[in-house]
C-alpha cells in the first residue's frame, strides 16, 4: 500500500466550477493522457447531479470517515468532500492517484480532508487515519462483488455503504432466497449487511458510455447469524451449494462433505431438507449446515 500523501490533504478552497462537469472530466483526462480502460473497469461519472444524488442517498453525517474505491478523476470524491470532513480514496491507477489531491485542493471546500492510497482495493488490509465508517463508491464493473465483500470483511467499522454497480449485479446483491437472481453474491452479502436497491443510474451520465444500466445498492451493517462455524466455513458451504444450481443440496454438497451420505447427515442435523436447492436457503441456513458439519457426532 502506497500513500500519495503522507498526511491528509487539506484543500485550499473551492475553485470557480466546484464539481467536475463533463467538459472538465474530458479536459482533465486529456491533459493527463488518460484513456478509460476496460481492464480497470473505468467509466467516469460526468454528471454533477448524479454524484450529489449518490451522496444524498448514502445518508452521510459530517463526522463519517468515508472510504471511496476507484475515485478516478474525482467526480464523486468532490461531492463526498462537500458532505463529510474526511475521505480516504483507494486508487489503483498511479496517474489518477497522483492527480486527485491537486483536483481536491483546487475545488473542495476548506477544511475537508482527502488522503489518497495508491493500491488495489483487493490488497488493502488497513487504511491510514481514523477507522472508516462508510463506503461510497462507483465500483469497477469487473471487480465490484469481490471488492465490496473484501471491504466489508476487512473493515468491520463500516456501518453503511452505498455502491454503484452494474444493474444486473445490483439485483444479485439484494436478491432474497427463492428469487431467480439469488446466488453466491446475495448470500455472502447477507452475512455482513442488509442490502436494498436504492435507485438506478442511466448510461448517459458516464464517460465512456457503458452498454448497460447501473444500480445503486445501499447496505446497513448487521451482525452475522449466530453460529459456531467461522465465516470461511459458512462461505465454503455457500460456494459448494451454488456450484451446480440444478443439483439438490445432498448432491451439491457431496464434495464439500466428503460424500453424499455425509452431506445428507449434515443437512438433516441442520434441519435442512437434503432435497432442497441452494437458492432456497438463507445465509442463516448455510451457517447451520456449516456448524452441523463441524459438530462432534452424537453419542449413541
C-alpha positions as CSV (number, residue, x, y, z in Angstrom):
1,X,0.0,0.0,0.0
2,X,1.4,3.4,-1.0
3,X,0.1,6.7,0.1
4,X,0.2,9.6,-2.4
5,X,0.4,12.0,0.5
6,X,1.8,11.0,3.9
7,X,-0.5,13.4,5.6
8,X,-4.2,14.1,4.8
9,X,-4.6,16.9,2.3
10,X,-6.5,20.0,3.4
11,X,-7.9,21.6,0.3
12,X,-7.3,25.3,0.0
13,X,-10.8,26.2,-1.1
14,X,-13.4,25.7,-3.8
15,X,-12.5,26.6,-7.4
16,X,-14.7,28.5,-9.7
17,X,-16.6,25.5,-11.0
18,X,-17.0,23.3,-7.9
19,X,-17.9,19.7,-9.0
20,X,-16.5,18.4,-12.3
21,X,-18.6,18.8,-15.4
22,X,-18.4,16.6,-18.5
23,X,-16.1,19.0,-20.2
24,X,-13.9,19.2,-17.0
25,X,-13.6,15.4,-17.0
26,X,-12.6,15.2,-20.6
27,X,-10.1,18.1,-20.3
28,X,-8.5,16.6,-17.3
29,X,-8.3,13.2,-18.8
30,X,-6.8,14.7,-22.0
31,X,-4.2,16.6,-20.0
32,X,-3.2,13.5,-18.1
33,X,-3.2,11.3,-21.2
34,X,-5.8,9.1,-19.6
35,X,-7.9,6.8,-21.7
36,X,-10.5,4.8,-19.7
37,X,-9.8,1.1,-20.0
38,X,-12.0,-1.9,-19.7
39,X,-9.1,-3.7,-17.9
40,X,-9.6,-1.4,-14.9
41,X,-13.3,-1.1,-15.4
42,X,-13.1,2.6,-15.8
43,X,-16.3,4.6,-16.5
44,X,-16.1,8.1,-15.2
45,X,-19.2,9.9,-13.9
46,X,-19.6,13.2,-15.7
47,X,-22.9,14.4,-14.2
48,X,-22.8,16.6,-11.1
49,X,-26.4,15.8,-10.2
50,X,-25.7,12.1,-10.2
51,X,-22.8,12.4,-7.7
52,X,-24.8,14.7,-5.5
53,X,-27.6,12.2,-5.5
54,X,-25.3,9.4,-4.6
55,X,-24.0,11.3,-1.6
56,X,-27.6,12.3,-0.5
57,X,-28.8,8.7,-0.7
58,X,-25.8,7.5,1.2
59,X,-27.1,9.3,4.3
60,X,-23.7,10.5,5.5
61,X,-23.0,12.6,8.6
62,X,-20.2,15.2,8.6
63,X,-18.2,13.1,11.0
64,X,-18.3,10.0,8.9
65,X,-15.0,8.8,7.6
66,X,-15.7,7.7,4.1
67,X,-13.6,5.2,2.1
68,X,-14.0,5.5,-1.7
69,X,-12.7,2.8,-4.0
70,X,-11.8,3.8,-7.6
71,X,-12.2,7.6,-7.4
72,X,-10.8,8.1,-10.9
73,X,-10.7,11.8,-11.8
74,X,-12.6,12.8,-8.6
75,X,-16.2,13.5,-9.6
76,X,-17.7,11.6,-6.7
77,X,-14.7,12.5,-4.4
78,X,-15.5,16.2,-4.6
79,X,-19.2,15.6,-3.9
80,X,-18.2,13.5,-0.8
81,X,-16.0,16.3,0.4
82,X,-19.0,18.6,0.4
83,X,-20.7,16.3,2.9
84,X,-18.0,14.9,5.2
85,X,-14.8,16.0,6.8
86,X,-12.6,13.1,5.7
87,X,-12.4,10.9,2.6
88,X,-9.8,8.1,2.1
89,X,-9.7,7.3,-1.6
90,X,-8.2,4.0,-2.8
91,X,-7.0,4.2,-6.4
92,X,-5.1,1.6,-8.4
93,X,-4.1,3.9,-11.3
94,X,-0.9,5.8,-10.3
95,X,-1.6,8.7,-12.7
96,X,-5.1,9.3,-11.4
97,X,-3.9,8.8,-7.8
98,X,-1.2,11.4,-8.2
99,X,-3.6,14.0,-9.7
100,X,-6.5,13.6,-7.3
101,X,-5.1,15.7,-4.4
102,X,-4.5,18.6,-6.7
103,X,-8.0,18.4,-8.0
104,X,-9.4,18.4,-4.5
105,X,-7.2,21.2,-3.4
106,X,-8.5,23.4,-6.2
107,X,-12.2,22.6,-5.8
108,X,-13.1,21.1,-2.4
109,X,-14.5,23.1,0.5
110,X,-12.0,24.4,3.1
111,X,-11.4,22.1,6.0
112,X,-12.3,18.9,4.2
113,X,-9.6,16.3,4.2
114,X,-8.6,13.9,1.5
115,X,-6.0,11.1,1.7
116,X,-5.2,9.0,-1.4
117,X,-4.0,5.5,-1.2
118,X,-2.3,4.0,-4.3
119,X,-3.3,0.4,-4.2
120,X,-5.6,-2.3,-5.5
121,X,-8.6,-2.4,-3.2
122,X,-8.4,-6.2,-3.0
123,X,-4.9,-5.9,-1.5
124,X,-5.7,-3.2,1.1
125,X,-5.7,-4.6,4.7
126,X,-5.5,-1.3,6.5
127,X,-6.2,2.4,5.9
128,X,-4.5,5.5,7.3
129,X,-6.1,7.6,10.0
130,X,-9.4,7.0,11.8
131,X,-11.3,3.8,11.1
132,X,-13.7,4.2,8.1
133,X,-17.4,4.3,8.9
134,X,-18.9,4.3,5.4
135,X,-18.1,3.0,2.0
136,X,-19.3,5.1,-1.0
137,X,-18.0,4.1,-4.4
138,X,-18.6,3.8,-8.1
139,X,-17.2,0.3,-8.2
140,X,-15.5,-1.0,-11.4
141,X,-17.9,-3.4,-13.0
142,X,-15.4,-6.2,-13.4
143,X,-14.5,-6.5,-9.7
144,X,-17.5,-5.0,-7.9
145,X,-18.6,-8.0,-5.9
146,X,-15.1,-9.1,-4.6
147,X,-14.2,-5.5,-3.7
148,X,-17.4,-5.0,-1.8
149,X,-17.1,-8.3,0.1
150,X,-13.4,-7.6,0.8
151,X,-14.1,-4.2,2.2
152,X,-16.9,-5.4,4.4
153,X,-14.7,-8.2,5.7
154,X,-11.6,-6.2,6.4
155,X,-13.2,-3.1,7.9
156,X,-15.8,-4.1,10.4
157,X,-16.2,-0.4,11.4
158,X,-18.0,0.2,8.1
159,X,-21.6,0.8,9.3
160,X,-23.1,1.5,5.9
161,X,-22.3,1.5,2.3
162,X,-23.7,2.9,-1.0
163,X,-22.2,1.4,-4.1
164,X,-22.9,1.9,-7.8
165,X,-22.6,-1.3,-9.8
166,X,-23.9,-2.8,-13.0
167,X,-27.7,-3.1,-12.7
168,X,-27.6,-6.9,-13.0
169,X,-25.0,-7.1,-10.2
170,X,-27.2,-4.8,-8.0
171,X,-30.1,-7.3,-8.5
172,X,-27.9,-10.2,-7.4
173,X,-26.6,-8.4,-4.3
174,X,-30.1,-7.6,-2.9
175,X,-31.9,-10.8,-4.1
176,X,-33.8,-12.7,-1.4
177,X,-33.8,-16.5,-1.1
178,X,-36.0,-18.2,-3.7
179,X,-35.7,-15.5,-6.3
180,X,-34.3,-16.1,-9.8
181,X,-31.2,-13.9,-9.2
182,X,-30.3,-15.2,-5.7
183,X,-26.9,-16.7,-5.6
184,X,-23.4,-16.5,-4.0
185,X,-23.2,-12.7,-4.0
186,X,-26.6,-12.5,-2.4
187,X,-25.9,-15.0,0.4
188,X,-22.4,-13.6,1.2
189,X,-23.5,-10.0,1.2
190,X,-26.3,-11.0,3.6
191,X,-23.7,-12.3,6.0
192,X,-22.5,-8.8,6.6
193,X,-25.4,-6.5,5.9
194,X,-29.0,-5.9,4.9
195,X,-28.9,-4.8,1.2
196,X,-31.5,-2.9,-0.8
197,X,-31.8,-1.3,-4.2
198,X,-31.5,2.5,-3.8
199,X,-32.1,3.6,-7.4
200,X,-31.0,3.3,-11.0
201,X,-28.4,5.2,-12.9
202,X,-28.6,5.6,-16.7
203,X,-25.6,5.1,-19.0
204,X,-25.6,8.7,-20.3
205,X,-24.0,10.0,-17.0
206,X,-20.8,8.1,-17.7
207,X,-17.8,8.6,-20.0
208,X,-17.3,6.4,-21.9
209,X,-21.0,5.5,-22.0
210,X,-21.4,1.8,-21.0
211,X,-23.8,-0.5,-22.7
212,X,-25.6,-1.4,-19.5
213,X,-27.5,0.4,-16.8
214,X,-26.1,0.9,-13.3
215,X,-27.8,0.5,-10.0
216,X,-27.3,1.9,-6.5
217,X,-27.2,-0.6,-3.6
218,X,-27.4,0.6,0.0
219,X,-26.1,-1.6,2.8
220,X,-26.5,-1.4,6.5
221,X,-24.2,-3.5,8.6
222,X,-25.7,-6.1,10.9
223,X,-24.5,-9.0,13.0
224,X,-23.9,-12.3,11.1
225,X,-26.0,-15.3,12.0
226,X,-25.3,-16.8,15.4
227,X,-23.2,-19.9,14.7
228,X,-20.2,-21.9,15.9
229,X,-18.9,-22.0,12.4
230,X,-16.4,-19.5,11.0
231,X,-17.2,-17.1,8.2
232,X,-14.8,-19.1,6.0
233,X,-16.6,-22.4,6.8
234,X,-20.0,-20.8,6.0
235,X,-18.8,-19.4,2.7
236,X,-17.4,-22.7,1.7
237,X,-20.9,-24.2,2.1
238,X,-22.4,-21.3,0.0
239,X,-19.8,-21.8,-2.8
240,X,-20.5,-25.6,-2.9
241,X,-24.3,-25.2,-2.8
242,X,-24.3,-22.9,-5.9
243,X,-21.5,-24.6,-7.9
244,X,-24.2,-26.6,-9.7
245,X,-27.5,-24.8,-9.2
246,X,-29.7,-27.6,-10.6
247,X,-28.5,-30.2,-8.1
248,X,-30.1,-30.9,-4.8
249,X,-28.1,-29.9,-1.7
250,X,-27.4,-33.6,-1.0
251,X,-25.6,-33.9,-4.3
252,X,-24.1,-30.4,-4.5
253,X,-22.5,-30.6,-1.0
254,X,-21.2,-34.2,-1.5
255,X,-17.7,-32.9,-2.5
256,X,-17.7,-30.4,0.4
257,X,-18.8,-33.0,3.0
258,X,-16.7,-35.9,1.6
259,X,-19.7,-37.9,0.3
260,X,-23.4,-37.6,-0.4
261,X,-24.3,-39.5,2.8
262,X,-22.1,-37.2,4.9
263,X,-23.8,-34.2,3.2
264,X,-27.2,-35.6,4.0
265,X,-26.3,-36.2,7.6
266,X,-25.1,-32.6,8.0
267,X,-28.2,-31.2,6.3
268,X,-30.6,-33.2,8.5
269,X,-28.6,-32.2,11.6
270,X,-29.1,-28.6,10.5
271,X,-32.8,-29.1,9.9
272,X,-32.5,-28.6,6.1
273,X,-34.2,-30.8,3.5
274,X,-31.5,-32.7,1.6
275,X,-33.7,-32.5,-1.5
276,X,-33.8,-28.6,-1.4
277,X,-31.6,-26.5,-3.6
278,X,-29.1,-23.8,-2.6
279,X,-31.3,-20.9,-3.9
280,X,-33.9,-21.8,-1.4
281,X,-31.7,-21.2,1.7
282,X,-30.9,-18.0,3.6
283,X,-27.5,-17.3,5.0
284,X,-28.6,-18.5,8.4
285,X,-29.4,-21.9,6.9
286,X,-25.9,-22.1,5.4
287,X,-24.5,-21.2,8.8
288,X,-26.4,-24.1,10.5
289,X,-25.1,-26.5,7.9
290,X,-21.5,-25.5,8.4
291,X,-21.9,-25.7,12.2
292,X,-23.5,-29.1,11.9
293,X,-20.7,-30.5,9.8
294,X,-18.2,-29.3,12.4
295,X,-20.1,-30.6,15.4
296,X,-19.0,-33.9,17.1
297,X,-21.1,-36.9,16.3
298,X,-24.0,-37.6,18.7
299,X,-23.4,-40.2,21.4
300,X,-25.4,-43.4,20.8
